[in-house]
Structure formats: structure tokens, C-alpha cells
Amino acid sequence: MTNKQRRARDAALDRLLDDLDDQLYTQVVEAVDFARLDAIEQTLVLDLERLIAEGHLPAAPDRGTLNVRAAAMIANALYTVPEDPRRSKHPREDDCELCRMLGTGAFVS
């Protein structure tokens, strides 16, 4: 395979993966409750402010910094969702929380 062919193959693969990424993003966004996520973020900012007021955290330069920190904490939580054990349980296991929620698994009659 020549360098030109390799670059063309790599470019085609990149386009394919970008298209798949776009489709996946759309599907995942449809599964997100943005109002709930915003409420969690607001609560987190208030918790950070309380911890600062109680002297447990150093003061932030401004509220925007707290908002950024809260958003980063939520992003980290979302990043770890795929590792949540509730996602990897086998559907036939009786203690699968997701299975109970969806009404599937061995325990459903």
C-alpha cells in the first residue's frame, strides 16, 4: 500500500468515525434529562459555596469559577457512567437494578 493510499484510507476511516460519533452523540443526548442535570449542577455550586463559607475549601475568585468546577465534576461523573456496575450486569441476574427498571430478566414473570 502506498502512502497516498494509506492517507486516503485513513481519511475515509476518520470521516466514517466522525459520522458515527455524530450519530452517537444525538442518541446519547436524547437519553439525557438536561433539566435534572442543570438542577444537579446548581445544587453542586451551592454545596461548593457552603463548603467555602464553612472554611473547608479556599475561596474561589468568582462564581464563574465555581460554575466551571461544578461542570467539570459533572463531566467527570458522566465520563465514568460506562463503568457503573449496573450497566455490566448480566440480564439474568436477579440483582440487576437496570433489569428491574426495564422489567426484563429472570425475576420477571
N, C-alpha and C positions, 0 to 999 in steps of 0.2 A: 504494500500500500504506500503510495507516495504521500509526501507531506501535504500536498494540496487536497488529496482525497481524505486524509485524516482530519484536516481542518474542516472540510465540508461535512464529514460525518459528525464531528464534534459540534459544529454549529447546528446541524439538524437535531442532534440529541438535546442540545441546550434549548432550542425552540420547543421541542416536544415536552421537556420537563417544565419549562415556563408555562406552557398551556395547561399542563396537569396541575401545576401549582395554583394557577388562577381558578381552575375548576374546584380544587380542594378548598381554597380559601372561601369561595362562595358557599360551599356546602357547610363548612365549619361555622361561618358567620350566621347562617340560618339556624344553627343549633344554640347560639349564644343569646342569653337574656341580657341585653345591654342595660336595661333599666336596673336590674338586680346588680349587675357588675358595677354600675355607677354608684348605686347605694352602698355597696361594699367599699368602694374607693373613698366615698365621703366619710363613712364611719372610720376607716383606717386613718384618714387625715385627722379626724377629731381625736382618735386614740393617740396619734403621734403628738398632737398639740398638748394633750393631757399629760403625757409622759414628759414632755419638755417642761410644762408648768410644775410638775412634781419634782423636777430636778433629776429624773432618770436618764434623760437624753440632753445633749447640748442644744442650745437654741439654734434654730435654722435662720438663715439670713432673711427669709421671707416665706410667705405661704406658698408661693410658686414652687419653692424647693421642696416643701412638704408634699405638694401635689405630684411632683416628679418622682419623689421617693416612693409614694404610695403606688403610683402607676408601675414603677419598676418592681415593687414587691408583688403586685398582682400579675405582672408579666411573668415573673419567676414561678408563681403558683400555676399559671396556665401552662408554662413550659413543662412542668412536672406532671401534669394530668395524665399523659400517656403511661406513666409508671405507676399510677394508682392501682393497687391490687384488685380493686373492684372491677377494673377493666380486663384483667387477665384471668379471672376465674373461669373455669370450665362451666358451661351452661347446665351441666347435670349435677353440679354441686349444690347441695341444699342451702349452703350459707352464702350464696352469690346474691349480694344486695341488688345488683343491676338486673339479674334474672327475676327476682321478686318484683322489682319495679315494673318490668316489662311484661310480667305474667308468663314467663317461659321457664322451662327447667323441669326437673324430675318431681318437684313438690307440687306442681300444678296438676289438678285432676281434670 
